[in-house]
Amino acid sequence: MVERQQGNLPLPAQALFLLMAEDGTGRLRLSPQLAGIALAVARVGELMLDTTVLSRRTAEQTVLTTSTRPDGDLLRERTRRALSAVRPHPTPRQALEVLAADAYTLVGDYLVAAGHVQPKRTLFGLGATVYRPVDANADGVAMAALRRALAAPEVSGQTLVLVAALDATGRPPDGPLEPVARQFRLQAQRLGSVPGLPDLHQAGRDLVARLATAPPL
């Protein structure tokens, strides 16, 4: 069962995955690279909320320290182990680089096990797997929940993590989010209420900017 938060919004990485999938087809609304970075921000941000991941400033840079305590949730534990494997400690950017490559597949498989999406193989098995929501209105439901969460008198840390992940892509809140664009931008300025989230958000923006300036293959 996908865990829920205030306003019936799934936890950040799960909600983000559903928001990025088109109704019925499961096709990504973002490029795979942008989706991977955004999901990586959401995965690390989730662990910041309960201090499984802590942000610490050294004389030279900001690094992330990770708890050695195992997590009972498979996705969170995979994230914790991946960050713990970076020695001595990853910077926010290094953490996102480690997680972004397989974030879409990892979160997708997690939601398959939870019964929320189905893997849809591409023709002849070529290319990446597409994850089609079991509920054809899953992205609309997640979007409505996000709009309610943004309009709430008190915005939760989980909502702020989702805002950070979405805003890291550099795409303005449009479409169904346009009516709450003002609240979205306001909350994007309040990321500091989650320790370490502003640095993580900026690392995501830096990686997205690097994608935009990368030479074509």
Secondary structure, DSSP 8 states (H G I E B T S, - for coil): ---B-GGG-B-HHHHHHHHHB-TTT--BSS-HHHHHHHHHHHHHHHHHHTTSEEEEE-SS-EEEEE--S--SSHHHHHHHHHHHTSSS---HHHHHHHHHTTHHHHHHHHHHHTTSEEEE--GGG-S--EEEESSTTHHHHHHHHHHHHHHSSS--HHHHHHHHHHHHTT----GGGGGGHHHHHHHHTTGGGSTTHHHHHHHHHHHHHHHHHS---
